[in-house]
């Protein structure tokens, strides 16, 4: 299974996987509006056993088969101050 990957021009580290290069017909207009102008990255074979850095290949393939696209968003930023406060509270308890 091949897919085309695009990066967002508006959202850093956000990628859109679609079944066919340059065919965004299955992607909702509201998503395309927030995604911005798609910037082509590559065509990728999802069946060659390679792992993806921030996405599960199985979930990507399932989404491509059911809804026609997969949106990869960056993981949430860790709030180091809140972690520090929680650790400090545990030590003082």
Secondary structure, 3 states (H helix, E strand, C coil): CEEEEEECCCCCCCEEEECCCCCCCCCCHHHHHHHCCCEEEEEEECCCCCCCCCCCHHHHHHHHHHCCEEEECCCCCCCHHHHHHHHHHHHHC
